[in-house]
Amino acid sequence: MRTPRSASGTGSEPGPSFAFTLRKAIRERGISMERICERLRERGTPVSVATLSYWQSGRSQPERAASLAAVEQLEQLLNLRTGDLLGMLSAPRPRGRSVNREAIDVAALWPEPEAVHSALANVDTSWDTRLSRVSLHDRIVIGPDGTEQTQSIRQVLRAEEDGVDRWVVIYEVDEPGGPMPLIRPVWNCSLGTVNVDQATGLLVTELVFPHPLARGESILTEHALDNPPGQPLSVQHERRCRLLVRELLLEVRFDRAALPARIVQYSVIADHERVKTLSLDAEGSVHALATDFGPGRYGIRWEWD
């Protein structure tokens, strides 16, 4: 296991906050808060003037799913880059007595823990528990033949210590021995060590950030998994979380020529499973949203005719 790189250039002064960045963007855009709220309402992400005022003054910050969706629209309305506001959000406050932030072993949620530990042998996982999961969005695209074509993963992470410089991905294919997906960095990350074990169907890789993060610094990253031809029929997508995730969104997009007959979302915490039936939307897609989730397994599964 490599020694983590130390932070550089972090300084002692805090960087711009979410409230400061929002307030500055509104001022430079030259648009009233009433007009901003009107535009947000037109886009299906309504926010009151009072709430927007609290956000820009620092009295509160967006945390719920609807509020985070409004922040994404704010970035567009204020001519900001994707992630300029979302990436500034500090770690969310825990809600309710059921919130559990204790991490479990990195391989505990996998059916063959020893295989996972073997795949992680030369991968740096030392920073994993120093990263808060603010937001995680998986988008799965299923082709007309019922197989998974691509998987896009977009997330907002927050460093709890100076020097955090990478995120470790563990991916397991449905049928070991077949073609493995290709991992592709998309935004704010590059590939580090990559381990592929075709026999067990495991792919492990480090996604390295552009620079070591300072304590309290957030980062928005995106990467994708592209599947070569020859994949088995896809019947589920599951996210395994060893730490609490503030907002977990799973989205599956089906080809209109091949729609499943039945879809459910499920969560498994301490071997207790909860299931809920889902319905396709008008575009042939489905999603499941969880807040303050983990440790545990959360997924969507479907049946074909």
N, C-alpha and C positions, 0 to 999 in steps of 0.2 A: 504494500500500500504506500503510495507516494505521500510525502509531506506536503500539506496544503500550502499554496503560495500565500504570502502575507499581503495585507492590504497596502496600497500605495496611494499617496496623495489624498487621504481622506480628510485631513485637517481637523481642527477642533470646533469649527463653526458649523452649525447645522445647515443643510442645503435648503432650497426653496420648498415650501410645504404645498400640499394640495390647495389649501385656502389661498395662499399667496399667488400660486400659478393661475387659479381660476379668477381671482380678483383682477390680476394684471391682464389676463386675456379678455375679460369683459370690458375693461377700460380701453384697451387698444382696439377692440372691435367697434366700440362706439355705439353699442346697442343696449337699450334699456332692459332691465330684468323682466319687466312685463312682456316685452316683445319676445325675449328668450323663452319664457314660460309658454307663450302662445305657440311658438314654433315647436317646442317639445311636445305640446299637446297634439299638434297636427301630425307629429311623427309617431304617435301612440305611446309616448313615454312621458306622461304628465308629471310636472313638479310644481308645487306652489311657490309663489314669490317669497313667502316666509322661509320655506325650506332652502331655496337658493341663496337667500340672504344669510342663513345660518352656515351654509357650506362655505361661502366666500369670506365669512368672518372668523371661521374656525370653531364656532360653537358646536358644530356637529359635522359628521362626515357621512357620505353615502356608504351603506353596508348591505342593504337588502338587494335581492335580485333586480327588482324594478328600478331601484335607484342606480345600480351599476349600469343598467341598460340606458338610463337617461344620461349618465356620464359619457357613454360612448357617443351618443347623439350630440352632447355638448362639445366634444372634441371637433366634430364636423362643423357645427354652427359657428364655433369660435376660430375656425381656420387653424386648428392645432393638428399635430401629427397623431396618428393612432398610438395610444398609450401615454401621451403627455400628461393626462390627468389621472387615468387609472393607475399608472405606474407610481404616482405620488401618494396613493392611499396608504395609511399606516395600518398596522395589524388590527383586525376587527376585535371588538370586545366579545368575550364569551357570553352566550345567552342561555339562561336556564341551568338548573342543577344537573341536567343530564350531559352537559358538555364535558368531554373527556379529552385532555390534551396529552395523555401519556402515550409515548411511542411504543410500538411493539417491535419485535425483531423483524429485520428487513425481509426475511423469507417466511415468516410465520403464516402469511395468508396464501401461500402457494402450496399445491398438492405435494410437491417434492422439494422440501426446504434444502436438502443437501445439494441438489442439482443447482439451485439458485446460488447458494454460497460458493459452489465451485465456479459458476459463471462470473461471480463478483471477485474472484481471487486477486486480480491485478487492477481492480477498479477502485477509485478513491470515493468511498461513501462517507468519509468523516464529517462532511458538512451537512449531511441530509437533515439531521434533527435541528440544525441552526437556521433552517429555512421555513418560514410560515407560509402555508398555502392560502393565499387570499382568494384566488379564483382559478378554476380549472374547467376548461371547455373542450370536450372531445367531439369531433364531427366525423362520422363514419359514412362513406358512400358505398352503397351496394349496387352492383351492376345488374343488367337484365338477365344474367345467368344465375343470379342469387349469390354470387361470391363477393367478398369485400375487395373493393378496388383501392381505396385510399383511406387513410386515417389522419386527420389533422388535429393537433393538440396545441391549444393556446392557453397560457396561464400567466397569472400575476403572482410573483413570489416576493417575500420580504425577508431580508437578512436580519437575524437576531444577534449576530456578532460580526465584527470586522473580519474581512478576508474571505468570505464565502465566494467561490468562483466557479461553481459547477453544479449541475443537476444530473442525477443518474436515472436512466430509463431502463425498466425491465419489461420485456415484451415476450409473450408466449403465444405461439401459433396453435390453432385448433388441432391440427394433425401433425405431430413431429415426423420428420423424415422428408417432408415436402419442401417446396421452394420457400425461402425465407424472404421477408419484406426488406426493402432498402430504406434506411432512415435518412431523411433529408432535412438539414437545418433550413429554416425559413426566415426567422427574425431574431436578432439579438442573441445568437448562439452559434457555436461551431462544434464539429465533432472532435471528441477526445479519443480515449480508448474505446474500441468496439470489439466485443466478444460475441461470436456466433457459434452456437452448439446445435447443429442440425438434428442430432440424435434425440435430444430432449426438447427441441423446438423453442429454445430460449435465445433471445437477443438482448444483450446488455450493452449500453453505451453511455459515455459521459457527454453531456451537452455543456460546453464551456462558455461562460459569459464573456463579453467583450473586455471586462475588467473586474477585479475583485470588488465586491460590494462592501460598502461601509455599513455599520450597524444602523438599522432603521431604513436603509435604502431599499426601494422596490425595483423590480425589473419585470417587464413584459416580454415573454419569449414565445416563439412558435416553431414547431417542427412537424414533420409529416412522415408517414410510413406508406410507401408505395409497394403494392403487391404485384409480383410478376404473374403471368398466366399459370394455370394449373392449380388454383386454390380450391379447397373443398367448399361445399355449400355452407354459407354463413348462417348461424342460428342465434348468435348472441354477441353482445359486447359488454365487457365487465371492467370496472376500474377497481383496483385493490389499493386501499389507502391505509398506510401504517400510522399516519398522523391525521389530526383533524384538518378538514378542508372547509373553509368558510362558505364558499359557493362552488358546488359541483354540478356541472351541466353536461349531460350526455345527449347527443343528437344523432339520429340515424336517418339517412336519406335513401329511400328506395327508388328504383327505376319504376316508372309508371307501368311498364310492360310486365313487371313481376312484383306484385305486392303480396305480403304475407297474409295468412288467414287470421292469425291471432298474435297479439303482442302484449307483453307484461313488463312492468318494471319491478325490480326486486332489490332488497337490501338484506345483507347478512351481517349481523353483529353478535359476537359471542355465540355463534352457531344457531342463532334464532333468525329465521327468514320471514320477511314480510313481503307480500306480493300485491300489486295493483294492476288492473287491466288498463291498457292504453289504447287510444284510437289514432289512426292516421289523420293528418290534416289534409287540406285541399291540395297541397303540393306533393303528397305522398311521402311525408316525413313524420317522425315522431321524436319527442324529447322527454327527458326525465330530469328533474331539478331537485337537488338536496342542499340544505344549508346546515352548517355546523355538523358535518358528517365525518365519522371515523373515530378510531380505527374500525375497519370493516370492509366489506365488499358491496359494491353498488353497480347494478347493471340493467340492461334491457335484453330480453330474449324474445324470439318469435318463432312461429310455426308456419310452414309452407303447406299448401294443399297437396 
